[in-house]
Amino acid sequence: MIRRLLSLVPPGTVAVGAGLALLGLASYVHLAVAGHSLTGADYNSLSVLWSIVFTLGIGLFMPVEQEVARLVAARHSQGLSPGPVLARGAALAAGLLATVVALIIVFRGTLADRLFGGDGTMVAVLIGALAGLAVAHTTRGVLSGLQHFPWYGTQLGIDGGLRIALVAALGLNGVTNPVWYGAVLVIAPVAGAILTAPPVLRAIGGGAPVAWAALLRGLGLLTASSLLAQVVVNIGVINVKVLDPDDVETAGALLSALVLVRIPLFVFASLQASLLPGLATTAATGDLTGFHNLLRRALGIVTALGLTGAVTAVLLGPWLVQTLFDAPGLGHVDFAWLAVATLAYLWAMVLGQALLALDRHRAQALAWAIGVAALVVATLAPVSTALRVELGYAIGSVVVAAVMAVLLRTRTARSAPTHTPPVEAVTPGVTGVS
């Protein structure tokens, strides 16, 4: 029976899923140990650092990973060396990183004062963590493109395993400085990339340079969508610190709650790899019935995931946050808003895949932009800080999903494309807490 089930999933799903599960577990362990070891203000600083790292890191470098994987896979199928793709991908990631780092350095004083309680060392940790994600995502693109899924899953597993080991050591030794808990986000991804480097190093060199156009085609829209998606899911924690700098509890409590509420996103991440190819295939062949059936099944699955997670979060969320993370302050109503937001975000992820399958990158980016605008408006509501950011996440996610649904209905009501859309797009990183 198990063998039969495994035959139904795409190759590499098990290896990547196992690594992803360990990485997800590491997030909970990391924040749980930090929550019990740090003061409220220091846990707040770590929470803001965490949110910025994964908003920018996933938003910028996940599209690079996906484009590198696409081009490497295409060259590999033709017997060509992946080296030129790796060179271009590494250069692109380095350029993006350098741009962000330059901006961080220019505003380091403001960032330290407004977000990290004046601790400039946390700004340095932020730079290091972004560099770690740049390296990790670029190398994962090569591993994915070459279908080295055991290596890919191993890198995720090493990253997650090291986070667990390092934060456990910090907790057992009574470390109470948030800088060290932040430094784990630098060490773990870099170590994972180094220890899974052999197949990547074998890809170095060989062949003429790849044209920049091949790598950059559509990347701007994909990056915009990825960044905006991360803003919707992560900006709430940062907004707490910006809206009320004197609040030393809410940001940490909100991140802890989000980690629990977004468990369905981790589950969806292990399933989404097969969704875009399936939708793209039915769209390319003009099979609207098959397209809609697959889309409805995917929406049904994420709805079931979201509702299951919502019921659990609303009933047990306040107790779990207090017990696991030592982060009080949020009640059942708070968890209800966060659960609604997460369900809508899951819908948006599925509908975004459908837009990409129809080669509608611009429509997906537009939907995320409108959602972020709605989030900003909702965050200005004259209510408590916690409710403002919860409403922002919920309304922003609902608006994104609604806009995508309208755009899909308008397009598919006419016809599916008769050409084969390029399956090159990235589903924006769905957790933000990896």
C-alpha positions in Angstrom: 0.0 0.0 0.0 2.8 2.5 0.9 4.7 1.7 -2.3 1.5 2.3 -4.3 1.0 5.7 -2.6 4.6 6.7 -3.2 4.2 5.9 -6.9 1.4 8.5 -7.1 3.5 11.5 -6.1 6.1 13.2 -8.2 9.7 12.0 -8.0 11.6 13.5 -5.1 8.5 14.5 -3.2 9.3 12.2 -0.3 13.0 13.3 0.0 12.1 17.0 -0.2 9.0 16.5 2.0 11.2 14.9 4.7 13.7 17.7 4.6 10.9 20.3 4.7 9.3 18.6 7.7 12.5 18.8 9.6 13.0 22.4 8.6 9.4 23.2 9.7 10.0 21.5 13.1 13.1 23.5 13.5 11.1 26.7 13.3 8.9 25.6 16.2 11.9 24.5 18.3 13.8 27.7 17.5 11.1 30.0 18.6 10.0 27.8 21.5 13.5 27.8 23.1 14.0 31.5 22.3 10.5 32.3 23.8 11.4 30.6 27.1 15.0 32.0 27.2 14.6 35.7 26.2 12.9 38.6 27.8 9.8 40.0 26.1 11.7 42.8 24.5 14.5 40.6 23.2 12.0 38.0 21.8 10.3 40.9 20.1 13.6 41.8 18.4 14.2 38.3 17.3 10.6 38.0 15.9 11.1 41.2 13.8 14.5 39.9 12.6 12.9 36.6 11.7 10.1 38.3 9.7 12.4 40.6 7.8 14.8 37.7 6.9 12.1 35.5 5.5 10.2 38.3 3.8 13.2 39.5 1.9 15.1 36.2 1.7 12.3 34.1 0.3 10.8 37.0 -1.7 14.1 37.7 -3.5 15.9 34.4 -3.7 13.2 31.8 -4.2 12.5 33.1 -7.7 16.3 32.8 -8.4 16.2 29.2 -7.3 13.2 28.4 -9.5 14.7 30.0 -12.6 18.0 28.3 -12.1 16.2 25.0 -11.6 14.2 25.6 -14.8 17.2 26.4 -17.0 19.4 23.6 -15.4 16.7 21.1 -16.1 16.3 22.2 -19.7 20.1 22.0 -20.3 20.4 18.7 -18.5 17.7 17.2 -20.7 19.8 18.2 -23.8 23.0 16.8 -22.3 24.5 20.3 -21.7 26.5 21.4 -18.6 24.6 23.3 -15.9 27.7 25.3 -15.1 26.8 28.5 -17.1 23.4 28.6 -15.5 25.0 28.3 -12.0 27.4 31.2 -12.9 24.6 33.5 -14.0 22.3 32.5 -11.1 25.1 33.1 -8.5 25.9 36.5 -10.1 22.2 37.4 -10.0 21.8 36.4 -6.4 24.9 38.2 -5.5 23.7 41.4 -7.2 20.3 41.3 -5.4 22.1 40.6 -2.1 24.5 43.5 -2.6 21.7 45.9 -3.4 19.7 45.0 -0.3 22.8 45.0 1.9 23.7 48.5 0.6 20.3 49.8 1.6 20.5 48.1 5.0 23.9 49.7 5.7 22.6 53.2 4.7 19.7 52.9 7.1 21.4 50.7 9.7 20.9 53.3 12.5 17.2 53.7 11.8 16.7 50.0 11.6 18.6 49.4 14.8 16.7 52.0 16.7 13.2 51.4 15.4 13.2 47.6 15.1 15.9 46.2 17.3 15.9 48.4 20.4 19.1 50.1 19.3 21.1 46.9 18.9 23.2 47.4 15.8 24.5 43.8 16.1 21.1 42.5 15.1 21.4 44.5 11.8 24.7 42.6 11.1 22.9 39.3 11.8 20.2 40.4 9.4 22.8 40.8 6.6 24.4 37.5 7.4 21.0 35.6 7.4 20.1 37.1 4.0 23.5 36.1 2.6 22.9 32.6 3.9 19.6 32.3 2.1 21.1 33.7 -1.1 23.7 30.9 -1.1 21.1 28.2 -0.1 18.5 29.0 -2.7 21.0 29.3 -5.5 22.5 25.9 -4.8 19.1 24.4 -4.3 18.2 25.6 -7.8 21.0 23.5 -9.2 20.1 20.4 -7.1 16.5 20.7 -8.2 17.2 21.2 -11.9 19.5 18.1 -11.9 16.8 16.2 -10.0 19.2 15.5 -7.1 16.2 15.5 -4.8 17.9 13.4 -2.0 20.7 16.1 -1.9 18.0 18.8 -2.0 16.1 17.2 0.9 19.4 16.6 2.7 20.2 20.3 2.5 16.8 21.2 4.0 17.3 18.6 6.7 20.8 19.8 7.6 19.5 23.3 7.9 16.7 22.3 10.1 18.7 19.8 12.2 21.4 22.4 12.9 18.9 24.9 13.9 17.4 22.5 16.4 20.9 21.4 17.8 22.2 25.0 18.0 19.2 26.5 19.7 19.0 23.5 22.1 22.6 24.2 23.0 21.9 27.9 23.6 18.9 27.1 25.8 20.7 24.5 27.8 23.6 26.9 28.4 21.3 29.6 29.6 22.1 32.1 26.7 19.9 35.1 26.9 21.3 37.3 24.1 18.9 37.4 21.1 21.9 37.9 18.8 23.0 34.3 19.2 19.5 33.0 18.5 19.5 35.2 15.3 23.0 33.9 14.4 21.5 30.4 14.0 19.7 31.8 10.9 23.2 32.5 9.4 25.0 29.4 10.4 22.4 26.7 9.5 21.7 27.5 5.8 25.3 28.1 5.0 26.4 24.8 6.6 23.6 23.0 4.7 24.8 24.4 1.4 28.5 23.5 2.2 27.7 20.0 3.2 25.6 19.4 0.1 28.1 21.1 -2.2 29.6 18.1 -4.1 27.0 17.9 -6.9 26.9 21.7 -7.2 30.7 21.9 -7.5 30.6 19.3 -10.2 28.4 21.6 -12.1 31.0 24.4 -12.2 32.4 25.3 -15.6 31.7 23.8 -19.0 30.0 25.5 -21.9 29.4 28.9 -23.3 27.8 31.5 -21.0 24.0 31.5 -20.8 22.3 34.7 -22.1 21.0 36.9 -19.4 17.7 37.1 -21.2 17.0 33.4 -20.6 17.4 33.9 -16.9 15.7 37.3 -16.6 12.7 36.5 -18.7 9.7 37.0 -16.4 11.8 37.1 -13.3 10.8 40.7 -12.5 7.1 39.8 -12.3 7.9 36.6 -10.4 10.1 38.4 -7.9 7.4 41.1 -7.4 4.8 38.5 -6.8 7.1 36.6 -4.4 8.0 39.7 -2.4 4.4 40.9 -2.2 3.2 37.5 -1.1 5.8 37.5 1.7 4.7 41.0 2.7 1.1 39.8 3.1 2.1 36.9 5.3 4.9 38.4 7.3 4.5 42.2 7.6 2.2 42.0 10.6 5.0 41.2 13.0 7.1 44.1 11.6 4.1 46.5 11.7 3.6 45.8 15.4 7.0 47.2 16.1 6.5 50.2 13.8 3.0 51.1 15.0 3.8 50.8 18.7 7.5 50.8 19.5 6.8 50.6 23.2 4.9 47.3 22.9 7.5 44.7 24.0 5.1 41.7 23.9 2.8 41.7 20.9 5.3 41.1 18.0 6.7 38.0 19.7 3.2 36.7 20.6 2.0 37.3 17.0 4.9 35.5 15.4 4.4 32.5 17.8 0.7 32.5 16.9 1.4 32.7 13.2 3.9 29.8 13.4 1.0 27.6 14.8 -1.7 28.9 12.5 0.3 28.4 9.4 1.0 24.7 9.8 -1.3 24.0 6.8 1.1 26.1 4.7 3.9 23.7 5.5 1.6 20.8 4.4 0.7 22.5 1.2 4.3 23.3 0.4 5.0 19.5 0.1 2.1 19.1 -2.3 2.4 22.1 -4.6 5.3 20.8 -6.7 2.9 18.7 -8.8 0.1 21.3 -9.1 1.6 23.8 -11.6 2.7 21.1 -14.1 -0.7 19.5 -13.9 -2.6 22.8 -14.5 -0.1 23.9 -17.2 -0.6 20.6 -19.1 -4.4 20.8 -19.1 -4.2 24.5 -20.1 -1.8 23.9 -22.9 -4.0 21.1 -24.4 -7.1 23.2 -24.1 -8.7 20.8 -21.6 -10.7 23.4 -19.7 -12.7 20.6 -18.0 -9.6 19.0 -16.7 -8.1 22.4 -15.7 -11.2 23.3 -13.7 -11.5 19.8 -12.1 -7.8 19.9 -11.0 -8.2 23.4 -9.7 -11.4 22.5 -7.7 -9.6 19.5 -6.2 -6.7 21.6 -5.1 -9.0 24.2 -3.6 -10.9 21.4 -1.8 -7.7 20.1 -0.3 -6.4 23.4 0.9 -9.8 24.3 2.3 -9.9 21.1 4.3 -6.3 21.8 5.5 -7.2 25.4 6.4 -10.4 24.5 8.3 -8.7 21.7 10.2 -5.9 24.1 11.2 -8.4 26.8 12.0 -10.5 24.8 14.4 -7.4 23.5 16.2 -5.9 27.0 16.4 -9.0 28.8 17.7 -9.7 26.1 20.3 -6.1 25.5 21.5 -4.0 28.4 20.2 -3.9 30.7 23.3 -2.9 27.7 25.5 -0.3 26.4 22.9 1.4 29.8 22.5 1.7 30.2 26.3 2.9 26.7 26.8 5.3 26.3 23.8 6.6 29.8 23.4 5.9 31.5 26.7 4.2 34.3 24.7 0.9 35.4 26.3 -1.4 38.1 25.0 -3.5 36.6 22.2 -7.0 35.2 22.6 -9.4 33.0 20.7 -10.7 35.9 18.6 -7.1 36.7 17.5 -6.6 33.2 16.4 -9.9 33.2 14.5 -8.7 36.2 12.4 -5.3 34.6 11.8 -7.0 31.3 10.8 -9.3 33.1 8.3 -6.3 34.9 6.9 -4.4 31.7 6.5 -7.2 29.9 4.7 -7.6 32.8 2.3 -3.8 32.8 1.7 -4.0 29.1 0.8 -6.7 29.8 -1.7 -4.5 32.6 -3.1 -1.6 30.2 -3.5 -3.7 27.7 -5.5 -5.3 30.4 -7.6 -1.9 31.9 -8.3 -0.7 28.6 -9.6 -3.6 28.5 -12.0 -2.8 32.0 -13.3 0.8 31.0 -13.9 -0.3 27.8 -15.7 -2.2 30.2 -18.1 1.0 32.2 -18.5 -0.5 35.2 -16.7 2.4 36.4 -14.6 1.3 40.0 -14.7 -2.2 39.1 -13.5 -0.7 37.3 -10.5 1.5 40.2 -9.6 -1.4 42.6 -9.9 -3.5 40.5 -7.5 -0.8 40.5 -4.9 -0.3 44.3 -5.3 -4.0 44.9 -4.8 -3.9 42.7 -1.8 -1.0 44.6 -0.2 -2.9 47.8 -0.8 -5.9 46.4 1.0 -3.6 45.3 3.8 -2.3 48.8 4.2 -5.8 50.3 4.3 -6.9 47.7 6.9 -3.9 48.3 9.0 -4.9 51.9 9.4 -8.2 51.0 11.1 -8.7 52.7 14.5 -8.5 49.6 16.6 -5.9 47.9 18.8 -2.4 47.2 17.3 -2.9 43.5 17.4 -6.3 43.6 15.7 -5.0 46.1 13.1 -2.3 43.7 11.9 -4.6 40.7 12.1 -7.2 42.5 9.9 -4.4 43.5 7.5 -3.4 39.8 7.1 -7.0 38.6 6.7 -8.3 41.3 4.4 -5.2 41.4 2.3 -5.3 37.6 1.8 -9.0 37.6 1.1 -8.6 40.4 -1.5 -5.8 38.6 -3.2 -7.8 35.4 -3.5 -10.9 37.3 -4.7 -9.0 39.2 -7.4 -7.3 36.1 -8.6 -10.7 34.3 -8.8 -12.2 37.1 -10.9 -9.1 37.2 -13.2 -9.3 33.4 -13.7 -13.0 33.4 -14.4 -12.6 36.2 -17.0 -9.8 34.3 -18.8 -11.0 30.7 -18.6 -14.5 31.6 -19.5 -13.2 32.4 -23.0 -10.7 29.7 -23.6 -7.4 28.2 -22.5 -4.3 29.2 -24.3 -3.5 27.1 -27.4 0.3 27.4 -26.9 2.3 25.6 -24.3 2.9 28.1 -21.4 6.4 28.1 -20.0 6.3 26.2 -16.7 9.0 28.5 -15.3 7.2 30.3 -12.5 7.6 30.2 -8.8 5.0 29.8 -6.2 6.0 32.4 -3.7 7.4 31.0 -0.6 4.4 30.0 1.4 5.5 29.9 5.0 7.8 32.8 5.7 8.8 30.9 8.8 11.0 28.2 7.2 
